[in-house]
């Protein structure tokens, strides 16, 4: 999907509104972060909508977030993630004449989320759905993204609801690291994400120099010549969130800090001049 939002454009990911582990208890907490931007792109997993129990709560919170953006005079764009595969019909965005690719990142992994407690079920279902694609569909970026979303939707009842109150405090924290293989799989995903994102662009969006993802909740910037991979992290413990800001011909990464129960833009972490790849760049 092609989109040219009004700049400056702010990009956030993985708010997980409604999740007990989300640091955002009220969408109003994000209002200070939105200041100074004309368009806001929420790059997947904005709210919990995968499970039938979560969906009403997630939709209500996402609607509240959209209302806040509208009140502030901002255009809001919701990119789908694996936790909110039905939040919109936007699975990716091509910005700056294709120089910037924005997508949640769940397409990077066979099985969508190999660190999940239901990883085996996800892998089987994802393989099944991909196997149903014909040769032309398999090489179509949007069809591959839709296969990822279908996997999340069809396995909505495999994992428990995430908006209930039965996992308070320490129990909730411990649950995130059970079973024992989860930390290792999470570390593996963190290690693999930059390379997978760069390779995704090489195959499906060869003109993209900058790839913006979330999904793994591990923020950072990686240079994989000739591309730059940016992960904006997430609003859950424990590595924090970042915001990407696109203004005119530049893209900047800022830390998101918590201040008096609200979120504000913090220090500048990186900045780049946006220019598309050329055939001479060796991609």
N, C-alpha and C positions, 0 to 999 in steps of 0.2 A: 504494500500500500504506500502511495506517495503522499507526503504531507509536508507542507511548509508552514509551520506555526509562526505566529507573530513573536518576534524576538524582543527582549531576551527570553529564552526558553529554559525552564528549570526541569531537571530530570531526577526523580527519586524512585527507589524501588523497595519492595519488601516491607511495606508498612505493617502488614498482617493485622489489620484492624479486626478486633474481635477475639484474636488469639490471646489466651491467658499470659503468654510470654511476651506479648508486644509491649513496648515501652510507651506506646500511644494509647491512652485510656479515653481520650476525647479528641476527635479530629480538629477541634479548635486549637489544640496545642501546636498545630503546624502553621497557624496563620502568620507568625513572624517570618517563617522561612519563605513564604510565598511572596513577600514584599519585594518589589523591584523587578519582578518577572511578569511578562505578558501572557505566556502560555506555560502550563504545567503538564509534563508527561509523567504519569505514574506507570513505571515499567514493570508491571506484573506483581502478583501476590500482594495487591493493595489491601484486600479484605478477604476473610475466610468465606468462601462460597462453594467449596468442593463437596462437603457433606450436606445431606438434606437438613440436618439439624442446624448447621452453621449458616446455611444460605440466607434465611430471613434476616439474621443479625448482620451478616456481611453486606447484604444489599442495602440495608438501612444505613450502615456506617459509610458505605461508598457514596450513597446518595447525599448524606450529610457533608461529606468531603467535597462533592461536586457543587453543592449549594454554597459552601464557604468560598470556593474558587469563584463562583459566579458573583457572589456578593462583593468580592475583592476586585472584580473586573478582569478575572483571568479566564482563559480558555483551558479547560481540563480535557486531557486525552488519557484514556485508560487502556494500556496494553495488557493483554491477557497473560496470566501466569498459570502455574500448575495448581495453585490454591484458589484461583478465581478464573477458571477457563471460560466462564460464561459472562464475564463482566462487560464485554464488548465484542465486536468482531474485528478488532485490531490486534493482530498477532506480531506485527513488526512495523517499524517506521524507517523510511529512507529519507534522510535529511541532507541539506546542502548538496543537492544534485547527486546524491548517492555517496558522498564522501563520509557520511556518518550513518551507521546502522545501529538502530535501537531495537533490541528484543530481550525478552526476560532472561533467557539462558537455559530453559528446561529442554530445548531441542538439542543441547550439546551432549546429553547423556542418553545412551540406550537404556531404557528403563526409567527415564525422566529424573528420578531421584534415587540413585543407587545406595544412598545412605539411609533410606527409609526403612522402618521396621517391616514394611510390606514390599521390600525391594524385589523379592522373588516373583511376587504377583505382578508388580509393575513391569518387570522384564518380560515375562511371558506375554502379557497383554500387549505391550508395545511391539514386540516382535510379530505378534499375530496381526495387529493393525497395519504395520509396515508391510507385512507379507501380502496383504490384500491389495496393495498399490501396484498398478501397472508400471512398466519401465518409464513412461513419460511422467506419471505422477510422482514416482520415487525421486526424480531429479527436479521436481518443482518445489521451490522453497516454501510457498504457502501451503501446499499439500502436506509437506513434511511437518510444518508447524501444526497444522490441523490434526495430524496423526498424534502428535504429542498431547494436544488438548483432549482429544478423544480418550486417550489412555487415562488421563487424570479423571475425566468424567465417569468413565465406565467402572473405575475402581473406587468410587466415592465412599462406599461402605466398608472397604477393607480396613481402613484406619478409623479410629474413634473420632468423634466430634472434638473440635479444638476450642469451642467457645463455652464449654461447660465449666463448672466450678469444682470439679472433684479432684483436681490436682493442685492444691495450694502449696506455695512456698517451695521448700526443699524437695518435696515430692515431685513437683513440676520440673525442677532442675534436673533431678536424677533421672526422670523419665526421658529427658532429651538425650541421655547417653546410654540408653538401654535399648537393645541388647549390646553386649560388650564389643561387637564388631563395629558399631556405629562410629566411634571416634576415629578409627582407622579409615573407614570409608569416607568420612568427612574430610580428613586430611588429604586423602587421595584425590577427592573432587577439587579441593582448593588448589592442589598442585597441577591438576590437569586442565582446569578451566581456561587459563590464558591461551594455551596452545590450541585447545579445541575451538575457542572463539575465533582465533586468527584463521584457523583452517576452515571454519564455517564461512567466513567472509571470502576466503580464497575460492571456495567452490561455488557459492551462491551469489556473492556480492563482491566480485573482484575489484571494483572501483572504490570500495570502502576502505578508508585508511583508519577510521576510528570505529571501534565496536564497543557499544555500551550494553552491559548486562548487569544482572543481579543474581538471584536464585540461590547462590551458595552462602550469602551473608558475609562474605569475606571481602572487605573493600581494598582497593588498590589500583595501581597502574602498572602495566607491563608493556614493554616495547619488544615486539616480535617483528623485526624488520620484514616488510616496510610498514607494519601496522602498529597501532596503539590500542591495547585492550584496557577498558576502564570498567571496574566493578564498583557500583555505588553502595554495596553493602546492604544492611537492613536495620530495621528498628527493633531488633531483639538482641538479647545478650549474646555475645559479649564483646564484639569487635566494632560496633558502632556503625553509623550511617554517614554517607557522603552525598553531596548534591553536585550534579554536573550542570553547568550553566553555559548555554550557547548564546553568544551575543555577536552579531555581525559576522566577523570572520574568525572568531576565537572560541575555543572550548576550554572551560576552566573547571577544576575539581576543587570543591570546598568541603571542609569538615562540617558536620552538623552537630552542634552542641546543645546540651540541655541547660536551660536557664530559667529559674523560678517556675518550674513545671511546664515550661514551653520550650519549643525548639527554635534555635536561631542558627544562622550561617556563621561558621567559625573560620579558622585560618585557611588560607589558600594552600592547597597541596600540590597542584600541578596546573600548567597552562600550555596550550598549544595553538598555533595558527592553523586553521582548517584549510586543507587543500586536498583535492582528490588525487588518487593514485594515477600515474601515467604508465603506459606500456614500458617505458624505460626504467621504471622503478623495480622491475624484476619480480612481479607477482605472478 
